């Protein structure tokens, strides 16, 4: 047999050409597809922002990729194990000789997947504490302005306005939003944030409470109120928020994060305001009870006051004894003040006489006169010495400088001695004070006019006397003695007879 290859007219292609042809054929044939499958091998977002994963069913799998820009716009984010419906186009990856789907949108595949996603989000938000009852705010009892976030064309807003008008009309500000569809979650979140951003006292009044309302529907219809953006906006709201989404049996994540959940939109309106007629009736009843209680309390206190007035003594009787004590105290005070002032004047007069004799100013004047005389004598001596011979002039000058230097210290010492003597005389004067005599146990007797008494003959029977001791003075009355000197031996304060060598008191 020959080794030469058989001739053929088949077109020879390179690997790249074949891969490109397959790529174009697949993209032309499957330009837009919807694929249902389970998310497997989720890897995203990648460091580049792209997401890579696979879609699989019981017998096959296909690679998938979501580009960064598409993933950022997605309302529903896929995760591992979810069953989804992916919309996109089929293409090939020549580097691996494999095909893949470029995903443009993703949606849950059926109620089962939605419930699984709802439960996963509930667990995540609960772990963050967004459902904690401690963070929920109290709804104001009677809000001034009510903000309503709902569709402006549905029956929900009419039911809310009708119920508010029946119970207690309040000002209502409506923020229109879509309550179903892909953009509903973003609009509701923006409405909550917009109401919170309104300033106090602005042209648009800031609501005191918010109501997020929608009628009933399937889980797919209410899915926008389960979105993370809505849940986080409600959790961050500074204005108390009431969730009124669906009917009694419909539950969303917004119901759990809201400060209060209403079974229906009409129930939300009832929770916001009380019934005005009931409130007016209750207020009138409380006013009647308050008036009756006030009247009874006044009567009771008036009766108590009369009883207390009858039990109290007369005002003059209460003040008579204190007034008498005040008069007596005034009399004693005047006498004692006059006596104290007399003592002070006497002491000051004697001290002034002593100080006048030894006044520093007089001593200084005498010393200054003496210094002046010495200066004159010095000048006269200097004039006489000037006539001396020139050979003795320097010696005399040195002698005079020496005398002058000795003169100043001598004057200083003389002043010091005189100051010490004045201090000693002051102490001697203090030792001669009659108060020191009183401190040794004697007493000073004065008559009613404050004049000192030096003899018993000067005391008349019944005279009012003032006896001053070292620690104070006391009043006394002279008895009817004859004024003769006592013949009984003198006794000390302890009652013992003193001997002739002991010193007695003034009495």
Secondary structure, DSSP 8 states (H G I E B T S, - for coil): ---S----------HHHHHHHHHHHHHHHTSSEEEEEEEEEEE-S-TTS-EEEEEE-SS-EEEEEE-HHHHHH-SS---TT-EEEEEEEEEEETTTTEEEEEEEEEEE-SHHHHHHHHHHHHHHHHHTTTT-GGG-----SS-SEEEEEE-TTSHHHHHHHHHHHHH---EEEEEE--SSSTTHHHHHHHHHHHHHH--TTSSS---SEEEEEE----TTTTGGGGSHHHHHHHHT-SSEEEEEESSTT---HHHHHSSEE-SSHHHHHHHHS--HHHHHHHHHHHHHHHHHHHHHHHHHHHHHHHHHHHHS--HHHHHHHHHHHHHHHHHHHHHHHHHHHHHHHHHHHHHHHHHHHT-HHHHHHHHHHHHHHHHHHHHHHHHHHHTS-HHHHHHHHHHHHHHHHHHHHHHHHHHHHHHHHHHHHHHHHHHTSHHHHHHTT--EEE-TTS-B--SGGG--TT-EEEEEETTEEEEEE--S-------S--B-TTS-B--TTS-----
